[in-house]
């Protein structure tokens, strides 16, 4: 691999409570409205959705693990049979009505440089989408 980076993080200030943001980020239906790599999610099992990549039409399966006390949501990404926790959302309250949302991605060992750079750019854009959607009421 060309890149020395194995993780990328991006963040936005969200003018909503940490609980509202946690609930939104844990909602697999909402995921299908902001994740450019997993749009239009459809339930395929308990706690499991499949969505379509805006880029190549590929299908990605996602489940979530919510660690509410830590303000952490882990997205398990991959196939219906095998997923790994490569994406995380962290929510940190600033006050009762404002929080910071952080997206953290780890690079898969088989991810080429172009795909890794695209993922990083996507997370910046996805945060803008999340922020806009939450600010207008979800």
CNS distance restraints for C-alpha pairs under 8 A (distance, minus, plus):
assign (resid   1 and name CA) (resid 112 and name CA) 6.85 0.50 0.50
assign (resid   1 and name CA) (resid 113 and name CA) 6.91 0.50 0.50
assign (resid   2 and name CA) (resid 113 and name CA) 6.50 0.50 0.50
assign (resid   3 and name CA) (resid 113 and name CA) 6.64 0.50 0.50
assign (resid   6 and name CA) (resid 106 and name CA) 5.68 0.50 0.50
assign (resid   6 and name CA) (resid 107 and name CA) 5.04 0.50 0.50
assign (resid   7 and name CA) (resid 104 and name CA) 6.98 0.50 0.50
assign (resid   7 and name CA) (resid 105 and name CA) 5.48 0.50 0.50
assign (resid   7 and name CA) (resid 106 and name CA) 4.33 0.50 0.50
assign (resid   7 and name CA) (resid 107 and name CA) 5.94 0.50 0.50
assign (resid   8 and name CA) (resid 104 and name CA) 5.67 0.50 0.50
assign (resid   8 and name CA) (resid 105 and name CA) 5.26 0.50 0.50
assign (resid   8 and name CA) (resid 106 and name CA) 6.57 0.50 0.50
assign (resid   8 and name CA) (resid 120 and name CA) 6.55 0.50 0.50
assign (resid   9 and name CA) (resid 102 and name CA) 6.67 0.50 0.50
assign (resid   9 and name CA) (resid 103 and name CA) 5.49 0.50 0.50
assign (resid   9 and name CA) (resid 104 and name CA) 4.38 0.50 0.50
assign (resid   9 and name CA) (resid 105 and name CA) 6.42 0.50 0.50
assign (resid  10 and name CA) (resid 102 and name CA) 5.64 0.50 0.50
assign (resid  10 and name CA) (resid 103 and name CA) 5.44 0.50 0.50
assign (resid  10 and name CA) (resid 104 and name CA) 6.77 0.50 0.50
assign (resid  10 and name CA) (resid 123 and name CA) 6.89 0.50 0.50
assign (resid  10 and name CA) (resid 124 and name CA) 6.29 0.50 0.50
assign (resid  10 and name CA) (resid 127 and name CA) 7.84 0.50 0.50
assign (resid  11 and name CA) (resid 100 and name CA) 6.74 0.50 0.50
assign (resid  11 and name CA) (resid 101 and name CA) 5.41 0.50 0.50
assign (resid  11 and name CA) (resid 102 and name CA) 4.21 0.50 0.50
assign (resid  11 and name CA) (resid 103 and name CA) 6.23 0.50 0.50
assign (resid  11 and name CA) (resid 124 and name CA) 7.85 0.50 0.50
assign (resid  11 and name CA) (resid 127 and name CA) 7.05 0.50 0.50
assign (resid  12 and name CA) (resid 100 and name CA) 5.74 0.50 0.50
assign (resid  12 and name CA) (resid 101 and name CA) 5.43 0.50 0.50
assign (resid  12 and name CA) (resid 102 and name CA) 6.71 0.50 0.50
assign (resid  12 and name CA) (resid 127 and name CA) 6.55 0.50 0.50
assign (resid  12 and name CA) (resid 128 and name CA) 7.74 0.50 0.50
assign (resid  12 and name CA) (resid 131 and name CA) 7.35 0.50 0.50
assign (resid  13 and name CA) (resid  98 and name CA) 7.19 0.50 0.50
assign (resid  13 and name CA) (resid  99 and name CA) 5.86 0.50 0.50
assign (resid  13 and name CA) (resid 100 and name CA) 4.53 0.50 0.50
assign (resid  13 and name CA) (resid 101 and name CA) 6.34 0.50 0.50
assign (resid  13 and name CA) (resid 131 and name CA) 7.87 0.50 0.50
assign (resid  14 and name CA) (resid  21 and name CA) 7.97 0.50 0.50
assign (resid  14 and name CA) (resid  98 and name CA) 5.79 0.50 0.50
assign (resid  14 and name CA) (resid  99 and name CA) 5.40 0.50 0.50
assign (resid  14 and name CA) (resid 100 and name CA) 5.95 0.50 0.50
assign (resid  14 and name CA) (resid 101 and name CA) 6.82 0.50 0.50
assign (resid  14 and name CA) (resid 131 and name CA) 5.94 0.50 0.50
assign (resid  14 and name CA) (resid 134 and name CA) 7.64 0.50 0.50
assign (resid  14 and name CA) (resid 135 and name CA) 7.52 0.50 0.50
assign (resid  15 and name CA) (resid  97 and name CA) 6.10 0.50 0.50
assign (resid  15 and name CA) (resid  98 and name CA) 4.58 0.50 0.50
assign (resid  15 and name CA) (resid  99 and name CA) 6.66 0.50 0.50
assign (resid  15 and name CA) (resid 134 and name CA) 7.98 0.50 0.50
assign (resid  15 and name CA) (resid 135 and name CA) 6.60 0.50 0.50
assign (resid  16 and name CA) (resid  20 and name CA) 6.38 0.50 0.50
assign (resid  16 and name CA) (resid  21 and name CA) 6.64 0.50 0.50
assign (resid  16 and name CA) (resid  97 and name CA) 4.85 0.50 0.50
assign (resid  16 and name CA) (resid  98 and name CA) 4.96 0.50 0.50
assign (resid  16 and name CA) (resid  99 and name CA) 6.62 0.50 0.50
assign (resid  16 and name CA) (resid 134 and name CA) 7.21 0.50 0.50
assign (resid  16 and name CA) (resid 135 and name CA) 7.28 0.50 0.50
assign (resid  17 and name CA) (resid  21 and name CA) 6.39 0.50 0.50
assign (resid  17 and name CA) (resid  93 and name CA) 7.03 0.50 0.50
assign (resid  17 and name CA) (resid  95 and name CA) 7.66 0.50 0.50
assign (resid  17 and name CA) (resid  96 and name CA) 5.66 0.50 0.50
assign (resid  17 and name CA) (resid  97 and name CA) 4.17 0.50 0.50
assign (resid  17 and name CA) (resid  98 and name CA) 5.21 0.50 0.50
assign (resid  17 and name CA) (resid  99 and name CA) 6.23 0.50 0.50
assign (resid  18 and name CA) (resid  22 and name CA) 5.99 0.50 0.50
assign (resid  18 and name CA) (resid  91 and name CA) 6.17 0.50 0.50
assign (resid  18 and name CA) (resid  92 and name CA) 6.56 0.50 0.50
assign (resid  18 and name CA) (resid  93 and name CA) 5.28 0.50 0.50
assign (resid  18 and name CA) (resid  96 and name CA) 7.58 0.50 0.50
assign (resid  18 and name CA) (resid  97 and name CA) 7.33 0.50 0.50
assign (resid  18 and name CA) (resid  98 and name CA) 6.82 0.50 0.50
assign (resid  18 and name CA) (resid  99 and name CA) 5.51 0.50 0.50
assign (resid  19 and name CA) (resid  23 and name CA) 6.07 0.50 0.50
assign (resid  20 and name CA) (resid  24 and name CA) 6.19 0.50 0.50
assign (resid  21 and name CA) (resid  25 and name CA) 6.06 0.50 0.50
assign (resid  21 and name CA) (resid  91 and name CA) 7.24 0.50 0.50
assign (resid  21 and name CA) (resid 101 and name CA) 7.86 0.50 0.50
assign (resid  21 and name CA) (resid 134 and name CA) 7.62 0.50 0.50
assign (resid  22 and name CA) (resid  26 and name CA) 6.11 0.50 0.50
assign (resid  22 and name CA) (resid  68 and name CA) 7.67 0.50 0.50
assign (resid  22 and name CA) (resid  71 and name CA) 7.15 0.50 0.50
assign (resid  22 and name CA) (resid  73 and name CA) 7.72 0.50 0.50
assign (resid  22 and name CA) (resid  91 and name CA) 6.64 0.50 0.50
assign (resid  23 and name CA) (resid  27 and name CA) 6.27 0.50 0.50
assign (resid  24 and name CA) (resid  30 and name CA) 6.55 0.50 0.50
assign (resid  24 and name CA) (resid 138 and name CA) 7.57 0.50 0.50
assign (resid  25 and name CA) (resid  30 and name CA) 7.23 0.50 0.50
assign (resid  25 and name CA) (resid  31 and name CA) 7.02 0.50 0.50
assign (resid  25 and name CA) (resid  73 and name CA) 7.41 0.50 0.50
assign (resid  25 and name CA) (resid  89 and name CA) 7.35 0.50 0.50
assign (resid  26 and name CA) (resid  31 and name CA) 7.99 0.50 0.50
assign (resid  26 and name CA) (resid  64 and name CA) 6.64 0.50 0.50
assign (resid  26 and name CA) (resid  66 and name CA) 6.87 0.50 0.50
assign (resid  26 and name CA) (resid  73 and name CA) 6.64 0.50 0.50
assign (resid  27 and name CA) (resid  31 and name CA) 6.40 0.50 0.50
assign (resid  28 and name CA) (resid  32 and name CA) 6.82 0.50 0.50
assign (resid  28 and name CA) (resid  41 and name CA) 7.17 0.50 0.50
assign (resid  28 and name CA) (resid  47 and name CA) 7.96 0.50 0.50
assign (resid  28 and name CA) (resid  48 and name CA) 7.98 0.50 0.50
assign (resid  28 and name CA) (resid  49 and name CA) 6.86 0.50 0.50
assign (resid  28 and name CA) (resid  63 and name CA) 7.65 0.50 0.50
assign (resid  28 and name CA) (resid  64 and name CA) 7.77 0.50 0.50
assign (resid  29 and name CA) (resid  33 and name CA) 7.32 0.50 0.50
assign (resid  29 and name CA) (resid  40 and name CA) 7.80 0.50 0.50
assign (resid  29 and name CA) (resid  41 and name CA) 6.03 0.50 0.50
assign (resid  29 and name CA) (resid  42 and name CA) 7.49 0.50 0.50
assign (resid  30 and name CA) (resid  34 and name CA) 6.96 0.50 0.50
assign (resid  31 and name CA) (resid  35 and name CA) 5.65 0.50 0.50
assign (resid  31 and name CA) (resid  38 and name CA) 7.31 0.50 0.50
assign (resid  31 and name CA) (resid  39 and name CA) 7.25 0.50 0.50
assign (resid  31 and name CA) (resid  41 and name CA) 7.08 0.50 0.50
assign (resid  32 and name CA) (resid  38 and name CA) 5.87 0.50 0.50
assign (resid  32 and name CA) (resid  39 and name CA) 4.16 0.50 0.50
assign (resid  32 and name CA) (resid  40 and name CA) 4.40 0.50 0.50
assign (resid  32 and name CA) (resid  41 and name CA) 4.56 0.50 0.50
assign (resid  32 and name CA) (resid  51 and name CA) 6.62 0.50 0.50
assign (resid  33 and name CA) (resid  39 and name CA) 6.00 0.50 0.50
assign (resid  33 and name CA) (resid  40 and name CA) 6.48 0.50 0.50
assign (resid  34 and name CA) (resid  39 and name CA) 6.98 0.50 0.50
assign (resid  34 and name CA) (resid 126 and name CA) 5.73 0.50 0.50
assign (resid  34 and name CA) (resid 129 and name CA) 5.89 0.50 0.50
assign (resid  34 and name CA) (resid 130 and name CA) 6.23 0.50 0.50
assign (resid  35 and name CA) (resid  39 and name CA) 5.73 0.50 0.50
assign (resid  35 and name CA) (resid 126 and name CA) 6.18 0.50 0.50
assign (resid  36 and name CA) (resid  53 and name CA) 6.13 0.50 0.50
assign (resid  36 and name CA) (resid  54 and name CA) 5.59 0.50 0.50
assign (resid  36 and name CA) (resid  55 and name CA) 7.81 0.50 0.50
assign (resid  36 and name CA) (resid 122 and name CA) 6.85 0.50 0.50
assign (resid  36 and name CA) (resid 126 and name CA) 7.09 0.50 0.50
assign (resid  37 and name CA) (resid  51 and name CA) 7.50 0.50 0.50
assign (resid  37 and name CA) (resid  52 and name CA) 6.36 0.50 0.50
assign (resid  37 and name CA) (resid  53 and name CA) 4.00 0.50 0.50
assign (resid  37 and name CA) (resid  54 and name CA) 5.87 0.50 0.50
assign (resid  37 and name CA) (resid  55 and name CA) 7.17 0.50 0.50
assign (resid  37 and name CA) (resid  60 and name CA) 7.59 0.50 0.50
assign (resid  38 and name CA) (resid  50 and name CA) 7.21 0.50 0.50
assign (resid  38 and name CA) (resid  51 and name CA) 4.13 0.50 0.50
assign (resid  38 and name CA) (resid  52 and name CA) 4.72 0.50 0.50
assign (resid  38 and name CA) (resid  53 and name CA) 5.10 0.50 0.50
assign (resid  38 and name CA) (resid  54 and name CA) 7.46 0.50 0.50
assign (resid  38 and name CA) (resid  59 and name CA) 7.35 0.50 0.50
assign (resid  38 and name CA) (resid  60 and name CA) 6.20 0.50 0.50
assign (resid  39 and name CA) (resid  51 and name CA) 5.05 0.50 0.50
assign (resid  39 and name CA) (resid  52 and name CA) 5.05 0.50 0.50
assign (resid  39 and name CA) (resid  53 and name CA) 6.22 0.50 0.50
assign (resid  39 and name CA) (resid  54 and name CA) 6.88 0.50 0.50
assign (resid  40 and name CA) (resid  51 and name CA) 5.56 0.50 0.50
assign (resid  40 and name CA) (resid  52 and name CA) 6.58 0.50 0.50
assign (resid  41 and name CA) (resid  49 and name CA) 5.80 0.50 0.50
assign (resid  41 and name CA) (resid  50 and name CA) 5.31 0.50 0.50
assign (resid  41 and name CA) (resid  51 and name CA) 4.21 0.50 0.50
assign (resid  41 and name CA) (resid  52 and name CA) 7.24 0.50 0.50
assign (resid  42 and name CA) (resid  49 and name CA) 5.23 0.50 0.50
assign (resid  42 and name CA) (resid  50 and name CA) 5.45 0.50 0.50
assign (resid  42 and name CA) (resid  51 and name CA) 6.44 0.50 0.50
assign (resid  43 and name CA) (resid  47 and name CA) 7.61 0.50 0.50
assign (resid  43 and name CA) (resid  48 and name CA) 5.93 0.50 0.50
assign (resid  43 and name CA) (resid  49 and name CA) 4.29 0.50 0.50
assign (resid  43 and name CA) (resid  50 and name CA) 6.54 0.50 0.50
assign (resid  44 and name CA) (resid  48 and name CA) 5.78 0.50 0.50
assign (resid  44 and name CA) (resid  49 and name CA) 5.34 0.50 0.50
assign (resid  44 and name CA) (resid  50 and name CA) 6.69 0.50 0.50
assign (resid  45 and name CA) (resid  49 and name CA) 6.98 0.50 0.50
assign (resid  47 and name CA) (resid  63 and name CA) 5.77 0.50 0.50
assign (resid  47 and name CA) (resid  64 and name CA) 7.25 0.50 0.50
assign (resid  48 and name CA) (resid  61 and name CA) 6.86 0.50 0.50
assign (resid  48 and name CA) (resid  62 and name CA) 5.79 0.50 0.50
assign (resid  48 and name CA) (resid  63 and name CA) 4.82 0.50 0.50
assign (resid  48 and name CA) (resid  64 and name CA) 7.98 0.50 0.50
assign (resid  48 and name CA) (resid  80 and name CA) 7.97 0.50 0.50
assign (resid  49 and name CA) (resid  61 and name CA) 5.58 0.50 0.50
assign (resid  49 and name CA) (resid  62 and name CA) 5.46 0.50 0.50
assign (resid  49 and name CA) (resid  63 and name CA) 6.64 0.50 0.50
assign (resid  50 and name CA) (resid  59 and name CA) 6.39 0.50 0.50
assign (resid  50 and name CA) (resid  60 and name CA) 5.43 0.50 0.50
assign (resid  50 and name CA) (resid  61 and name CA) 4.28 0.50 0.50
assign (resid  50 and name CA) (resid  62 and name CA) 6.29 0.50 0.50
assign (resid  51 and name CA) (resid  59 and name CA) 5.63 0.50 0.50
assign (resid  51 and name CA) (resid  60 and name CA) 5.44 0.50 0.50
assign (resid  51 and name CA) (resid  61 and name CA) 6.50 0.50 0.50
assign (resid  51 and name CA) (resid  62 and name CA) 7.97 0.50 0.50
assign (resid  52 and name CA) (resid  57 and name CA) 5.48 0.50 0.50
assign (resid  52 and name CA) (resid  58 and name CA) 5.61 0.50 0.50
assign (resid  52 and name CA) (resid  59 and name CA) 4.78 0.50 0.50
assign (resid  52 and name CA) (resid  60 and name CA) 6.41 0.50 0.50
assign (resid  53 and name CA) (resid  57 and name CA) 4.79 0.50 0.50
assign (resid  53 and name CA) (resid  58 and name CA) 5.25 0.50 0.50
assign (resid  53 and name CA) (resid  59 and name CA) 6.40 0.50 0.50
assign (resid  53 and name CA) (resid  60 and name CA) 7.45 0.50 0.50
assign (resid  60 and name CA) (resid  77 and name CA) 6.82 0.50 0.50
assign (resid  60 and name CA) (resid  78 and name CA) 5.68 0.50 0.50
assign (resid  60 and name CA) (resid  79 and name CA) 6.18 0.50 0.50
assign (resid  61 and name CA) (resid  77 and name CA) 5.84 0.50 0.50
assign (resid  61 and name CA) (resid  78 and name CA) 5.31 0.50 0.50
assign (resid  61 and name CA) (resid  79 and name CA) 5.14 0.50 0.50
assign (resid  61 and name CA) (resid  80 and name CA) 5.63 0.50 0.50
assign (resid  61 and name CA) (resid  83 and name CA) 7.61 0.50 0.50
assign (resid  62 and name CA) (resid  75 and name CA) 6.40 0.50 0.50
assign (resid  62 and name CA) (resid  76 and name CA) 5.43 0.50 0.50
assign (resid  62 and name CA) (resid  77 and name CA) 4.77 0.50 0.50
assign (resid  62 and name CA) (resid  78 and name CA) 6.67 0.50 0.50
assign (resid  62 and name CA) (resid  79 and name CA) 7.91 0.50 0.50
assign (resid  62 and name CA) (resid  83 and name CA) 7.45 0.50 0.50
assign (resid  63 and name CA) (resid  75 and name CA) 5.89 0.50 0.50
assign (resid  63 and name CA) (resid  76 and name CA) 5.18 0.50 0.50
assign (resid  63 and name CA) (resid  77 and name CA) 6.95 0.50 0.50
assign (resid  64 and name CA) (resid  73 and name CA) 6.67 0.50 0.50
assign (resid  64 and name CA) (resid  74 and name CA) 5.61 0.50 0.50
assign (resid  64 and name CA) (resid  75 and name CA) 4.67 0.50 0.50
assign (resid  64 and name CA) (resid  76 and name CA) 5.95 0.50 0.50
assign (resid  65 and name CA) (resid  73 and name CA) 5.66 0.50 0.50
assign (resid  65 and name CA) (resid  74 and name CA) 5.07 0.50 0.50
assign (resid  65 and name CA) (resid  75 and name CA) 6.53 0.50 0.50
assign (resid  65 and name CA) (resid  76 and name CA) 7.63 0.50 0.50
assign (resid  66 and name CA) (resid  72 and name CA) 6.18 0.50 0.50
assign (resid  66 and name CA) (resid  73 and name CA) 4.59 0.50 0.50
assign (resid  66 and name CA) (resid  74 and name CA) 6.53 0.50 0.50
assign (resid  67 and name CA) (resid  71 and name CA) 6.22 0.50 0.50
assign (resid  67 and name CA) (resid  72 and name CA) 5.09 0.50 0.50
assign (resid  67 and name CA) (resid  73 and name CA) 6.03 0.50 0.50
assign (resid  68 and name CA) (resid  72 and name CA) 6.11 0.50 0.50
assign (resid  68 and name CA) (resid  73 and name CA) 7.62 0.50 0.50
assign (resid  71 and name CA) (resid  90 and name CA) 5.55 0.50 0.50
assign (resid  71 and name CA) (resid  91 and name CA) 5.02 0.50 0.50
assign (resid  71 and name CA) (resid  92 and name CA) 6.53 0.50 0.50
assign (resid  72 and name CA) (resid  88 and name CA) 6.96 0.50 0.50
assign (resid  72 and name CA) (resid  89 and name CA) 5.82 0.50 0.50
assign (resid  72 and name CA) (resid  90 and name CA) 4.62 0.50 0.50
assign (resid  72 and name CA) (resid  91 and name CA) 6.52 0.50 0.50
assign (resid  73 and name CA) (resid  88 and name CA) 5.56 0.50 0.50
assign (resid  73 and name CA) (resid  89 and name CA) 5.10 0.50 0.50
assign (resid  73 and name CA) (resid  90 and name CA) 6.42 0.50 0.50
assign (resid  74 and name CA) (resid  85 and name CA) 5.95 0.50 0.50
assign (resid  74 and name CA) (resid  86 and name CA) 7.63 0.50 0.50
assign (resid  74 and name CA) (resid  87 and name CA) 6.01 0.50 0.50
assign (resid  74 and name CA) (resid  88 and name CA) 4.40 0.50 0.50
assign (resid  74 and name CA) (resid  89 and name CA) 6.48 0.50 0.50
assign (resid  75 and name CA) (resid  84 and name CA) 7.95 0.50 0.50
assign (resid  75 and name CA) (resid  85 and name CA) 5.44 0.50 0.50
assign (resid  75 and name CA) (resid  86 and name CA) 6.66 0.50 0.50
assign (resid  75 and name CA) (resid  87 and name CA) 5.20 0.50 0.50
assign (resid  75 and name CA) (resid  88 and name CA) 5.86 0.50 0.50
assign (resid  76 and name CA) (resid  83 and name CA) 5.25 0.50 0.50
assign (resid  76 and name CA) (resid  84 and name CA) 4.83 0.50 0.50
assign (resid  76 and name CA) (resid  85 and name CA) 4.11 0.50 0.50
assign (resid  76 and name CA) (resid  86 and name CA) 6.44 0.50 0.50
assign (resid  76 and name CA) (resid  87 and name CA) 7.14 0.50 0.50
assign (resid  77 and name CA) (resid  83 and name CA) 4.79 0.50 0.50
assign (resid  77 and name CA) (resid  84 and name CA) 5.41 0.50 0.50
assign (resid  77 and name CA) (resid  85 and name CA) 6.23 0.50 0.50
assign (resid  77 and name CA) (resid  86 and name CA) 6.59 0.50 0.50
assign (resid  77 and name CA) (resid  87 and name CA) 7.65 0.50 0.50
assign (resid  78 and name CA) (resid  82 and name CA) 6.00 0.50 0.50
assign (resid  78 and name CA) (resid  83 and name CA) 4.31 0.50 0.50
assign (resid  78 and name CA) (resid  84 and name CA) 6.56 0.50 0.50
assign (resid  79 and name CA) (resid  83 and name CA) 5.88 0.50 0.50
assign (resid  86 and name CA) (resid 105 and name CA) 5.76 0.50 0.50
assign (resid  86 and name CA) (resid 106 and name CA) 5.24 0.50 0.50
assign (resid  86 and name CA) (resid 107 and name CA) 7.26 0.50 0.50
assign (resid  86 and name CA) (resid 108 and name CA) 7.57 0.50 0.50
assign (resid  87 and name CA) (resid 103 and name CA) 7.18 0.50 0.50
assign (resid  87 and name CA) (resid 104 and name CA) 5.72 0.50 0.50
assign (resid  87 and name CA) (resid 105 and name CA) 4.58 0.50 0.50
assign (resid  87 and name CA) (resid 106 and name CA) 6.57 0.50 0.50
assign (resid  88 and name CA) (resid 103 and name CA) 5.77 0.50 0.50
assign (resid  88 and name CA) (resid 104 and name CA) 5.10 0.50 0.50
assign (resid  88 and name CA) (resid 105 and name CA) 6.50 0.50 0.50
assign (resid  89 and name CA) (resid 101 and name CA) 6.84 0.50 0.50
assign (resid  89 and name CA) (resid 102 and name CA) 5.56 0.50 0.50
assign (resid  89 and name CA) (resid 103 and name CA) 4.66 0.50 0.50
assign (resid  89 and name CA) (resid 104 and name CA) 6.34 0.50 0.50
assign (resid  90 and name CA) (resid 100 and name CA) 7.99 0.50 0.50
assign (resid  90 and name CA) (resid 101 and name CA) 5.77 0.50 0.50
assign (resid  90 and name CA) (resid 102 and name CA) 5.04 0.50 0.50
assign (resid  90 and name CA) (resid 103 and name CA) 6.54 0.50 0.50
assign (resid  90 and name CA) (resid 104 and name CA) 7.95 0.50 0.50
assign (resid  91 and name CA) (resid  99 and name CA) 6.58 0.50 0.50
assign (resid  91 and name CA) (resid 100 and name CA) 5.71 0.50 0.50
assign (resid  91 and name CA) (resid 101 and name CA) 4.77 0.50 0.50
assign (resid  91 and name CA) (resid 102 and name CA) 6.48 0.50 0.50
assign (resid  92 and name CA) (resid  99 and name CA) 5.38 0.50 0.50
assign (resid  92 and name CA) (resid 100 and name CA) 5.17 0.50 0.50
assign (resid  92 and name CA) (resid 101 and name CA) 6.68 0.50 0.50
assign (resid  93 and name CA) (resid  97 and name CA) 7.97 0.50 0.50
assign (resid  93 and name CA) (resid  98 and name CA) 6.13 0.50 0.50
assign (resid  93 and name CA) (resid  99 and name CA) 4.13 0.50 0.50
assign (resid  93 and name CA) (resid 100 and name CA) 6.40 0.50 0.50
assign (resid  94 and name CA) (resid  98 and name CA) 5.42 0.50 0.50
assign (resid  94 and name CA) (resid  99 and name CA) 4.87 0.50 0.50
assign (resid  94 and name CA) (resid 100 and name CA) 7.02 0.50 0.50
assign (resid  95 and name CA) (resid  99 and name CA) 6.85 0.50 0.50
assign (resid 103 and name CA) (resid 123 and name CA) 7.03 0.50 0.50
assign (resid 103 and name CA) (resid 127 and name CA) 7.82 0.50 0.50
assign (resid 107 and name CA) (resid 111 and name CA) 6.62 0.50 0.50
assign (resid 107 and name CA) (resid 116 and name CA) 6.81 0.50 0.50
assign (resid 111 and name CA) (resid 115 and name CA) 6.24 0.50 0.50
assign (resid 111 and name CA) (resid 116 and name CA) 6.20 0.50 0.50
assign (resid 112 and name CA) (resid 116 and name CA) 6.21 0.50 0.50
assign (resid 113 and name CA) (resid 117 and name CA) 6.16 0.50 0.50
assign (resid 114 and name CA) (resid 118 and name CA) 6.14 0.50 0.50
assign (resid 115 and name CA) (resid 119 and name CA) 6.16 0.50 0.50
assign (resid 116 and name CA) (resid 120 and name CA) 6.43 0.50 0.50
assign (resid 117 and name CA) (resid 121 and name CA) 6.38 0.50 0.50
assign (resid 118 and name CA) (resid 122 and name CA) 6.01 0.50 0.50
assign (resid 119 and name CA) (resid 123 and name CA) 6.22 0.50 0.50
assign (resid 120 and name CA) (resid 124 and name CA) 6.68 0.50 0.50
assign (resid 121 and name CA) (resid 125 and name CA) 6.49 0.50 0.50
assign (resid 122 and name CA) (resid 126 and name CA) 5.85 0.50 0.50
assign (resid 123 and name CA) (resid 127 and name CA) 6.06 0.50 0.50
assign (resid 124 and name CA) (resid 128 and name CA) 6.62 0.50 0.50
assign (resid 125 and name CA) (resid 129 and name CA) 6.35 0.50 0.50
assign (resid 126 and name CA) (resid 130 and name CA) 6.10 0.50 0.50
assign (resid 127 and name CA) (resid 131 and name CA) 5.99 0.50 0.50
assign (resid 128 and name CA) (resid 132 and name CA) 6.15 0.50 0.50
assign (resid 129 and name CA) (resid 133 and name CA) 6.03 0.50 0.50
assign (resid 130 and name CA) (resid 134 and name CA) 6.03 0.50 0.50
assign (resid 131 and name CA) (resid 135 and name CA) 5.99 0.50 0.50
assign (resid 132 and name CA) (resid 136 and name CA) 6.25 0.50 0.50
assign (resid 133 and name CA) (resid 137 and name CA) 6.30 0.50 0.50
assign (resid 133 and name CA) (resid 138 and name CA) 4.79 0.50 0.50
assign (resid 134 and name CA) (resid 138 and name CA) 4.39 0.50 0.50
